[in-house]
Amino acid sequence: MDFRDIIIGDWQLFQDFMWNFVFSIWPVVVIFIAVAAFGYLLEVTTGALSNMFKRG
């Protein structure tokens, strides 16, 4: 085995692993971002509403 063959083989294995990892985890990331955005919007809207009620 040539040293470069080992590195290239490991790199391809690593790339395959990374792609499988990304494809298996991206729904979780999307859901997390959606929940965070929804929570932020909820916080902003409820904060605005409570501020309006406080003023009134």
PDB file of N, CA, C and O in Angstrom:
ATOM      1  N   MET A   1       0.841  -1.200   0.000  1.00  0.00           N
ATOM      2  CA  MET A   1       0.000   0.000   0.000  1.00  0.00           C
ATOM      3  C   MET A   1       0.879   1.253   0.000  1.00  0.00           C
ATOM      4  O   MET A   1       1.823   1.378   0.780  1.00  0.00           O
ATOM      5  N   ASP A   2       0.544   2.153  -0.880  1.00  0.00           N
ATOM      6  CA  ASP A   2       1.232   3.436  -0.902  1.00  0.00           C
ATOM      7  C   ASP A   2       0.575   4.346   0.146  1.00  0.00           C
ATOM      8  O   ASP A   2      -0.623   4.252   0.414  1.00  0.00           O
ATOM      9  N   PHE A   3       1.384   5.211   0.718  1.00  0.00           N
ATOM     10  CA  PHE A   3       0.865   6.093   1.764  1.00  0.00           C
ATOM     11  C   PHE A   3      -0.265   6.971   1.226  1.00  0.00           C
ATOM     12  O   PHE A   3      -1.262   7.207   1.907  1.00  0.00           O
ATOM     13  N   ARG A   4      -0.088   7.457  -0.030  1.00  0.00           N
ATOM     14  CA  ARG A   4      -1.137   8.304  -0.611  1.00  0.00           C
ATOM     15  C   ARG A   4      -2.426   7.520  -0.828  1.00  0.00           C
ATOM     16  O   ARG A   4      -3.516   8.070  -0.666  1.00  0.00           O
ATOM     17  N   ASP A   5      -2.318   6.242  -1.192  1.00  0.00           N
ATOM     18  CA  ASP A   5      -3.528   5.436  -1.360  1.00  0.00           C
ATOM     19  C   ASP A   5      -4.296   5.334  -0.044  1.00  0.00           C
ATOM     20  O   ASP A   5      -5.526   5.387  -0.034  1.00  0.00           O
ATOM     21  N   ILE A   6      -3.577   5.188   1.054  1.00  0.00           N
ATOM     22  CA  ILE A   6      -4.225   5.100   2.360  1.00  0.00           C
ATOM     23  C   ILE A   6      -4.948   6.415   2.658  1.00  0.00           C
ATOM     24  O   ILE A   6      -6.100   6.401   3.090  1.00  0.00           O
ATOM     25  N   ILE A   7      -4.285   7.543   2.433  1.00  0.00           N
ATOM     26  CA  ILE A   7      -4.893   8.846   2.730  1.00  0.00           C
ATOM     27  C   ILE A   7      -6.126   9.060   1.857  1.00  0.00           C
ATOM     28  O   ILE A   7      -7.171   9.494   2.342  1.00  0.00           O
ATOM     29  N   ILE A   8      -5.994   8.748   0.545  1.00  0.00           N
ATOM     30  CA  ILE A   8      -7.122   8.982  -0.359  1.00  0.00           C
ATOM     31  C   ILE A   8      -8.286   8.062   0.011  1.00  0.00           C
ATOM     32  O   ILE A   8      -9.440   8.491   0.011  1.00  0.00           O
ATOM     33  N   GLY A   9      -7.985   6.795   0.327  1.00  0.00           N
ATOM     34  CA  GLY A   9      -9.051   5.875   0.727  1.00  0.00           C
ATOM     35  C   GLY A   9      -9.749   6.346   1.985  1.00  0.00           C
ATOM     36  O   GLY A   9     -10.978   6.344   2.059  1.00  0.00           O
ATOM     37  N   ASP A  10      -8.962   6.753   2.980  1.00  0.00           N
ATOM     38  CA  ASP A  10      -9.558   7.264   4.208  1.00  0.00           C
ATOM     39  C   ASP A  10     -10.383   8.509   3.929  1.00  0.00           C
ATOM     40  O   ASP A  10     -11.448   8.691   4.520  1.00  0.00           O
ATOM     41  N   TRP A  11      -9.902   9.377   3.027  1.00  0.00           N
ATOM     42  CA  TRP A  11     -10.632  10.607   2.712  1.00  0.00           C
ATOM     43  C   TRP A  11     -11.976  10.282   2.088  1.00  0.00           C
ATOM     44  O   TRP A  11     -12.981  10.917   2.405  1.00  0.00           O
ATOM     45  N   GLN A  12     -11.998   9.273   1.180  1.00  0.00           N
ATOM     46  CA  GLN A  12     -13.270   8.887   0.562  1.00  0.00           C
ATOM     47  C   GLN A  12     -14.211   8.284   1.604  1.00  0.00           C
ATOM     48  O   GLN A  12     -15.406   8.577   1.612  1.00  0.00           O
ATOM     49  N   LEU A  13     -13.667   7.442   2.478  1.00  0.00           N
ATOM     50  CA  LEU A  13     -14.488   6.890   3.555  1.00  0.00           C
ATOM     51  C   LEU A  13     -15.019   8.019   4.441  1.00  0.00           C
ATOM     52  O   LEU A  13     -16.188   8.018   4.825  1.00  0.00           O
ATOM     53  N   PHE A  14     -14.159   8.971   4.757  1.00  0.00           N
ATOM     54  CA  PHE A  14     -14.552  10.097   5.597  1.00  0.00           C
ATOM     55  C   PHE A  14     -15.653  10.912   4.923  1.00  0.00           C
ATOM     56  O   PHE A  14     -16.622  11.313   5.567  1.00  0.00           O
ATOM     57  N   GLN A  15     -15.493  11.158   3.601  1.00  0.00           N
ATOM     58  CA  GLN A  15     -16.524  11.907   2.868  1.00  0.00           C
ATOM     59  C   GLN A  15     -17.851  11.155   2.891  1.00  0.00           C
ATOM     60  O   GLN A  15     -18.902  11.753   3.122  1.00  0.00           O
ATOM     61  N   ASP A  16     -17.804   9.832   2.650  1.00  0.00           N
ATOM     62  CA  ASP A  16     -19.035   9.043   2.707  1.00  0.00           C
ATOM     63  C   ASP A  16     -19.672   9.148   4.089  1.00  0.00           C
ATOM     64  O   ASP A  16     -20.881   9.348   4.214  1.00  0.00           O
ATOM     65  N   PHE A  17     -18.850   9.012   5.116  1.00  0.00           N
ATOM     66  CA  PHE A  17     -19.367   9.109   6.484  1.00  0.00           C
ATOM     67  C   PHE A  17     -19.993  10.483   6.731  1.00  0.00           C
ATOM     68  O   PHE A  17     -21.080  10.576   7.303  1.00  0.00           O
ATOM     69  N   MET A  18     -19.309  11.552   6.300  1.00  0.00           N
ATOM     70  CA  MET A  18     -19.814  12.904   6.516  1.00  0.00           C
ATOM     71  C   MET A  18     -21.148  13.095   5.799  1.00  0.00           C
ATOM     72  O   MET A  18     -22.087  13.653   6.367  1.00  0.00           O
ATOM     73  N   TRP A  19     -21.232  12.627   4.538  1.00  0.00           N
ATOM     74  CA  TRP A  19     -22.488  12.812   3.798  1.00  0.00           C
ATOM     75  C   TRP A  19     -23.617  12.037   4.462  1.00  0.00           C
ATOM     76  O   TRP A  19     -24.728  12.552   4.589  1.00  0.00           O
ATOM     77  N   ASN A  20     -23.346  10.793   4.893  1.00  0.00           N
ATOM     78  CA  ASN A  20     -24.377  10.024   5.580  1.00  0.00           C
ATOM     79  C   ASN A  20     -24.786  10.729   6.867  1.00  0.00           C
ATOM     80  O   ASN A  20     -25.969  10.793   7.201  1.00  0.00           O
ATOM     81  N   PHE A  21     -23.807  11.255   7.582  1.00  0.00           N
ATOM     82  CA  PHE A  21     -24.090  11.964   8.829  1.00  0.00           C
ATOM     83  C   PHE A  21     -24.955  13.197   8.558  1.00  0.00           C
ATOM     84  O   PHE A  21     -25.941  13.436   9.255  1.00  0.00           O
ATOM     85  N   VAL A  22     -24.575  13.981   7.534  1.00  0.00           N
ATOM     86  CA  VAL A  22     -25.327  15.200   7.211  1.00  0.00           C
ATOM     87  C   VAL A  22     -26.754  14.848   6.791  1.00  0.00           C
ATOM     88  O   VAL A  22     -27.715  15.475   7.237  1.00  0.00           O
ATOM     89  N   PHE A  23     -26.880  13.825   5.919  1.00  0.00           N
ATOM     90  CA  PHE A  23     -28.215  13.480   5.439  1.00  0.00           C
ATOM     91  C   PHE A  23     -29.078  12.916   6.566  1.00  0.00           C
ATOM     92  O   PHE A  23     -30.297  13.085   6.551  1.00  0.00           O
ATOM     93  N   SER A  24     -28.459  12.248   7.546  1.00  0.00           N
ATOM     94  CA  SER A  24     -29.253  11.696   8.637  1.00  0.00           C
ATOM     95  C   SER A  24     -29.627  12.780   9.648  1.00  0.00           C
ATOM     96  O   SER A  24     -30.629  12.639  10.349  1.00  0.00           O
ATOM     97  N   ILE A  25     -28.840  13.863   9.739  1.00  0.00           N
ATOM     98  CA  ILE A  25     -29.095  14.859  10.794  1.00  0.00           C
ATOM     99  C   ILE A  25     -29.798  16.112  10.268  1.00  0.00           C
ATOM    100  O   ILE A  25     -30.290  16.904  11.072  1.00  0.00           O
ATOM    101  N   TRP A  26     -29.866  16.327   8.930  1.00  0.00           N
ATOM    102  CA  TRP A  26     -30.413  17.604   8.480  1.00  0.00           C
ATOM    103  C   TRP A  26     -31.870  17.815   8.856  1.00  0.00           C
ATOM    104  O   TRP A  26     -32.245  18.960   9.111  1.00  0.00           O
ATOM    105  N   PRO A  27     -32.737  16.773   8.910  1.00  0.00           N
ATOM    106  CA  PRO A  27     -34.111  17.058   9.364  1.00  0.00           C
ATOM    107  C   PRO A  27     -34.135  17.609  10.786  1.00  0.00           C
ATOM    108  O   PRO A  27     -34.937  18.488  11.102  1.00  0.00           O
ATOM    109  N   VAL A  28     -33.258  17.093  11.638  1.00  0.00           N
ATOM    110  CA  VAL A  28     -33.197  17.597  13.019  1.00  0.00           C
ATOM    111  C   VAL A  28     -32.788  19.067  13.023  1.00  0.00           C
ATOM    112  O   VAL A  28     -33.343  19.876  13.766  1.00  0.00           O
ATOM    113  N   VAL A  29     -31.799  19.404  12.173  1.00  0.00           N
ATOM    114  CA  VAL A  29     -31.340  20.800  12.108  1.00  0.00           C
ATOM    115  C   VAL A  29     -32.465  21.696  11.593  1.00  0.00           C
ATOM    116  O   VAL A  29     -32.691  22.782  12.127  1.00  0.00           O
ATOM    117  N   VAL A  30     -33.169  21.239  10.554  1.00  0.00           N
ATOM    118  CA  VAL A  30     -34.267  22.042   9.996  1.00  0.00           C
ATOM    119  C   VAL A  30     -35.356  22.246  11.039  1.00  0.00           C
ATOM    120  O   VAL A  30     -35.865  23.355  11.199  1.00  0.00           O
ATOM    121  N   ILE A  31     -35.714  21.181  11.748  1.00  0.00           N
ATOM    122  CA  ILE A  31     -36.754  21.304  12.780  1.00  0.00           C
ATOM    123  C   ILE A  31     -36.296  22.254  13.884  1.00  0.00           C
ATOM    124  O   ILE A  31     -37.071  23.081  14.364  1.00  0.00           O
ATOM    125  N   PHE A  32     -35.023  22.129  14.283  1.00  0.00           N
ATOM    126  CA  PHE A  32     -34.497  22.996  15.341  1.00  0.00           C
ATOM    127  C   PHE A  32     -34.566  24.462  14.916  1.00  0.00           C
ATOM    128  O   PHE A  32     -34.981  25.319  15.696  1.00  0.00           O
ATOM    129  N   ILE A  33     -34.151  24.753  13.654  1.00  0.00           N
ATOM    130  CA  ILE A  33     -34.181  26.136  13.157  1.00  0.00           C
ATOM    131  C   ILE A  33     -35.621  26.633  13.092  1.00  0.00           C
ATOM    132  O   ILE A  33     -35.903  27.772  13.463  1.00  0.00           O
ATOM    133  N   ALA A  34     -36.544  25.772  12.617  1.00  0.00           N
ATOM    134  CA  ALA A  34     -37.946  26.182  12.525  1.00  0.00           C
ATOM    135  C   ALA A  34     -38.509  26.493  13.912  1.00  0.00           C
ATOM    136  O   ALA A  34     -39.203  27.492  14.097  1.00  0.00           O
ATOM    137  N   VAL A  35     -38.204  25.631  14.883  1.00  0.00           N
ATOM    138  CA  VAL A  35     -38.696  25.860  16.243  1.00  0.00           C
ATOM    139  C   VAL A  35     -38.098  27.136  16.822  1.00  0.00           C
ATOM    140  O   VAL A  35     -38.795  27.915  17.472  1.00  0.00           O
ATOM    141  N   ALA A  36     -36.793  27.349  16.582  1.00  0.00           N
ATOM    142  CA  ALA A  36     -36.144  28.558  17.105  1.00  0.00           C
ATOM    143  C   ALA A  36     -36.767  29.809  16.467  1.00  0.00           C
ATOM    144  O   ALA A  36     -37.048  30.787  17.160  1.00  0.00           O
ATOM    145  N   ALA A  37     -36.979  29.775  15.147  1.00  0.00           N
ATOM    146  CA  ALA A  37     -37.580  30.928  14.466  1.00  0.00           C
ATOM    147  C   ALA A  37     -38.996  31.161  14.971  1.00  0.00           C
ATOM    148  O   ALA A  37     -39.391  32.301  15.217  1.00  0.00           O
ATOM    149  N   PHE A  38     -39.766  30.076  15.127  1.00  0.00           N
ATOM    150  CA  PHE A  38     -41.140  30.200  15.621  1.00  0.00           C
ATOM    151  C   PHE A  38     -41.157  30.767  17.039  1.00  0.00           C
ATOM    152  O   PHE A  38     -41.968  31.637  17.359  1.00  0.00           O
ATOM    153  N   GLY A  39     -40.253  30.266  17.889  1.00  0.00           N
ATOM    154  CA  GLY A  39     -40.184  30.781  19.248  1.00  0.00           C
ATOM    155  C   GLY A  39     -39.793  32.254  19.274  1.00  0.00           C
ATOM    156  O   GLY A  39     -40.319  33.030  20.072  1.00  0.00           O
ATOM    157  N   TYR A  40     -38.859  32.637  18.387  1.00  0.00           N
ATOM    158  CA  TYR A  40     -38.448  34.044  18.321  1.00  0.00           C
ATOM    159  C   TYR A  40     -39.609  34.921  17.880  1.00  0.00           C
ATOM    160  O   TYR A  40     -39.863  35.971  18.470  1.00  0.00           O
ATOM    161  N   LEU A  41     -40.321  34.481  16.830  1.00  0.00           N
ATOM    162  CA  LEU A  41     -41.474  35.247  16.357  1.00  0.00           C
ATOM    163  C   LEU A  41     -42.534  35.331  17.444  1.00  0.00           C
ATOM    164  O   LEU A  41     -43.130  36.386  17.663  1.00  0.00           O
ATOM    165  N   LEU A  42     -42.765  34.216  18.119  1.00  0.00           N
ATOM    166  CA  LEU A  42     -43.749  34.206  19.200  1.00  0.00           C
ATOM    167  C   LEU A  42     -43.349  35.190  20.291  1.00  0.00           C
ATOM    168  O   LEU A  42     -44.181  35.942  20.798  1.00  0.00           O
ATOM    169  N   GLU A  43     -42.063  35.178  20.648  1.00  0.00           N
ATOM    170  CA  GLU A  43     -41.562  36.092  21.668  1.00  0.00           C
ATOM    171  C   GLU A  43     -41.756  37.541  21.240  1.00  0.00           C
ATOM    172  O   GLU A  43     -42.196  38.377  22.029  1.00  0.00           O
ATOM    173  N   VAL A  44     -41.422  37.832  19.972  1.00  0.00           N
ATOM    174  CA  VAL A  44     -41.556  39.205  19.477  1.00  0.00           C
ATOM    175  C   VAL A  44     -43.021  39.627  19.489  1.00  0.00           C
ATOM    176  O   VAL A  44     -43.350  40.717  19.959  1.00  0.00           O
ATOM    177  N   THR A  45     -43.908  38.765  18.970  1.00  0.00           N
ATOM    178  CA  THR A  45     -45.324  39.154  18.892  1.00  0.00           C
ATOM    179  C   THR A  45     -45.932  39.270  20.282  1.00  0.00           C
ATOM    180  O   THR A  45     -46.663  40.224  20.547  1.00  0.00           O
ATOM    181  N   THR A  46     -45.653  38.332  21.172  1.00  0.00           N
ATOM    182  CA  THR A  46     -46.229  38.408  22.513  1.00  0.00           C
ATOM    183  C   THR A  46     -45.641  39.602  23.257  1.00  0.00           C
ATOM    184  O   THR A  46     -46.342  40.265  24.022  1.00  0.00           O
ATOM    185  N   GLY A  47     -44.343  39.882  23.032  1.00  0.00           N
ATOM    186  CA  GLY A  47     -43.742  41.052  23.668  1.00  0.00           C
ATOM    187  C   GLY A  47     -44.408  42.332  23.192  1.00  0.00           C
ATOM    188  O   GLY A  47     -44.665  43.230  23.994  1.00  0.00           O
ATOM    189  N   ALA A  48     -44.689  42.428  21.901  1.00  0.00           N
ATOM    190  CA  ALA A  48     -45.354  43.616  21.362  1.00  0.00           C
ATOM    191  C   ALA A  48     -46.767  43.726  21.927  1.00  0.00           C
ATOM    192  O   ALA A  48     -47.210  44.813  22.295  1.00  0.00           O
ATOM    193  N   LEU A  49     -47.470  42.598  21.993  1.00  0.00           N
ATOM    194  CA  LEU A  49     -48.833  42.629  22.518  1.00  0.00           C
ATOM    195  C   LEU A  49     -48.831  43.048  23.985  1.00  0.00           C
ATOM    196  O   LEU A  49     -49.643  43.880  24.390  1.00  0.00           O
ATOM    197  N   SER A  50     -47.929  42.480  24.783  1.00  0.00           N
ATOM    198  CA  SER A  50     -47.902  42.827  26.197  1.00  0.00           C
ATOM    199  C   SER A  50     -47.510  44.299  26.372  1.00  0.00           C
ATOM    200  O   SER A  50     -48.006  44.971  27.276  1.00  0.00           O
ATOM    201  N   ASN A  51     -46.618  44.799  25.505  1.00  0.00           N
ATOM    202  CA  ASN A  51     -46.263  46.216  25.578  1.00  0.00           C
ATOM    203  C   ASN A  51     -47.471  47.082  25.256  1.00  0.00           C
ATOM    204  O   ASN A  51     -47.698  48.104  25.905  1.00  0.00           O
ATOM    205  N   MET A  52     -48.255  46.672  24.245  1.00  0.00           N
ATOM    206  CA  MET A  52     -49.460  47.426  23.900  1.00  0.00           C
ATOM    207  C   MET A  52     -50.426  47.438  25.086  1.00  0.00           C
ATOM    208  O   MET A  52     -50.993  48.475  25.430  1.00  0.00           O
ATOM    209  N   PHE A  53     -50.605  46.256  25.709  1.00  0.00           N
ATOM    210  CA  PHE A  53     -51.532  46.182  26.839  1.00  0.00           C
ATOM    211  C   PHE A  53     -51.013  47.009  28.017  1.00  0.00           C
ATOM    212  O   PHE A  53     -51.797  47.632  28.733  1.00  0.00           O
ATOM    213  N   LYS A  54     -49.693  47.012  28.217  1.00  0.00           N
ATOM    214  CA  LYS A  54     -49.130  47.798  29.314  1.00  0.00           C
ATOM    215  C   LYS A  54     -49.390  49.285  29.075  1.00  0.00           C
ATOM    216  O   LYS A  54     -49.745  50.019  29.997  1.00  0.00           O
ATOM    217  N   ARG A  55     -49.210  49.720  27.828  1.00  0.00           N
ATOM    218  CA  ARG A  55     -49.449  51.127  27.512  1.00  0.00           C
ATOM    219  C   ARG A  55     -50.922  51.466  27.728  1.00  0.00           C
ATOM    220  O   ARG A  55     -51.257  52.528  28.253  1.00  0.00           O
ATOM    221  N   GLY A  56     -51.801  50.541  27.310  1.00  0.00           N
ATOM    222  CA  GLY A  56     -53.236  50.822  27.416  1.00  0.00           C
ATOM    223  C   GLY A  56     -53.707  50.643  28.845  1.00  0.00           C
ATOM    224  O   GLY A  56     -54.888  50.836  29.134  1.00  0.00           O
TER     225      GLY A  56
END
